[in-house]
Amino acid sequence: MRILGIDPGLARVGYGLVITEPMIHAQDYGVITTPSHQALAQRLVMLYGDVQTLLAQCQPDQVVIEKLFFYRMANTIIVAQARGVILLCLGQWGGPVIEYSPPQIKQALTGHGRATKLEMQAAVQRELGFEKLPQPDDAADGLALALTGWFFRHNSEL
């Protein structure tokens, strides 16, 4: 099974692809970026094209995306717009999409819903057998989402 995790954002979208056979391992991970000097509409168009390309390259069986979580209102609105574009891409792709909130992902990987970024990176490192902490943290978040999808693949409710 190929599970793609997507951590939505406008400036940086983290992603991680895990393969579950014969044992779980990371196939690919990284970030999609959009230039801050571009207008919002142009950045969303770029994001749309890049996510379409990512889906075509990864050929996932399932995608796991982070649910919108409210931090600061201005940032939340921008992330919501980017997340909407990503969800449009996923809807056009047509495969199964599972959503988890940040506390659910943290609970799945560390055993508690208030884990720090460093604790999450360490959990991803441990689960995937990396020698170093996965970087950047947005990519580690994408891998954490994919791992959460694997851990709870038979249960869409945490």
C-alpha positions in Angstrom: 0.0 0.0 0.0 1.2 3.5 -0.9 0.1 6.2 1.6 0.7 9.9 1.0 0.6 12.3 3.9 0.0 16.0 3.1 0.5 18.8 5.6 -1.3 21.8 4.0 0.0 25.3 3.9 0.5 28.1 1.4 4.2 28.9 1.8 5.2 25.2 2.4 3.2 22.0 1.9 4.8 19.0 3.6 4.4 15.6 2.1 5.6 12.1 2.8 5.0 8.9 1.0 5.3 5.6 2.8 5.2 2.1 1.3 3.9 -0.6 3.6 5.2 -3.7 1.9 7.2 -5.7 2.8 7.8 -3.5 5.8 6.9 0.2 6.2 9.4 2.6 4.9 9.6 6.1 3.4 9.6 6.2 -0.3 9.7 10.0 -0.7 9.2 13.2 1.3 9.8 16.9 1.0 8.0 20.2 0.6 6.1 22.1 -2.1 6.8 25.8 -1.8 5.2 28.9 -3.3 7.1 32.2 -3.6 5.9 34.8 -1.1 6.4 37.6 -3.6 3.6 36.2 -5.8 0.0 37.2 -5.5 -2.2 34.8 -3.5 -4.2 33.7 -6.6 -0.9 32.9 -8.4 0.4 30.9 -5.5 -2.8 28.9 -5.3 -2.6 28.1 -9.0 1.0 27.0 -8.5 0.0 24.8 -5.6 -2.8 23.2 -7.6 -0.4 22.2 -10.4 2.3 21.0 -7.9 -0.2 18.8 -6.0 -1.5 17.4 -9.2 2.1 16.5 -10.2 2.7 15.0 -6.8 -0.3 12.8 -7.0 0.7 11.6 -10.5 4.3 10.9 -9.4 3.4 9.1 -6.1 0.4 7.1 -7.3 -0.9 6.7 -3.8 -3.5 4.2 -2.7 -4.7 6.5 0.0 -4.0 10.2 1.1 -4.0 11.4 4.6 -4.4 15.2 5.1 -4.3 17.3 8.3 -7.6 18.7 9.4 -7.7 22.5 9.7 -6.7 23.5 13.2 -7.1 27.0 14.4 -4.0 28.9 15.5 -4.1 32.5 14.5 -7.0 33.8 12.5 -5.0 35.4 9.7 -2.9 32.3 9.2 -5.8 30.0 9.5 -7.6 31.7 6.6 -4.6 31.5 4.3 -4.0 27.8 5.2 -7.8 27.1 4.7 -7.5 28.6 1.2 -4.5 26.4 0.4 -6.1 23.4 1.9 -9.2 24.0 -0.2 -7.0 23.8 -3.4 -5.4 20.6 -2.1 -8.8 19.1 -1.4 -10.0 20.0 -4.9 -7.0 18.1 -6.3 -7.8 15.2 -4.0 -11.4 15.2 -5.1 -10.4 15.2 -8.8 -7.9 12.3 -8.0 -10.8 10.3 -6.6 -9.1 8.0 -4.2 -9.7 7.6 -0.5 -8.8 10.6 1.6 -8.6 10.5 5.4 -8.3 13.5 7.7 -6.8 13.7 11.1 -6.4 16.7 13.5 -2.9 17.6 14.9 -3.8 16.2 18.3 -4.9 12.9 16.7 -1.6 12.6 14.8 0.4 13.4 17.9 -1.5 10.8 19.9 -1.0 8.1 17.3 2.8 8.6 17.1 3.8 9.7 20.6 1.0 8.5 22.8 -0.1 12.0 23.8 -1.8 14.8 21.9 0.4 17.6 23.0 3.7 16.4 21.5 6.3 19.0 20.4 7.6 19.3 16.9 10.9 17.7 18.1 9.0 14.8 19.7 7.1 14.2 16.4 10.2 14.3 14.3 11.8 11.8 16.7 8.8 9.5 16.5 8.9 9.6 12.7 12.7 8.9 12.8 12.1 5.9 15.1 9.2 4.5 13.1 10.9 4.8 9.8 14.4 3.9 10.9 16.0 7.2 9.8 19.6 7.9 11.1 18.7 11.6 11.5 15.6 13.6 12.3 13.6 14.1 9.1 13.9 17.7 7.8 12.4 20.1 7.2 9.7 19.7 9.8 6.9 20.2 7.2 8.1 17.1 5.5 8.3 15.2 8.8 4.7 16.3 9.3 3.8 14.8 5.9 5.5 11.5 7.0 3.7 11.6 10.3 0.4 11.9 8.5 1.2 8.9 6.3 2.2 6.9 9.3 -1.0 7.8 11.1 -2.9 6.6 8.1 -1.1 3.3 8.3 -1.6 2.9 12.0 -5.3 3.5 11.7 -6.0 2.2 8.2 -8.9 0.1 9.5 -10.4 2.7 11.6 -11.2 6.2 10.2 -12.2 7.4 13.6 -9.5 7.9 16.3 
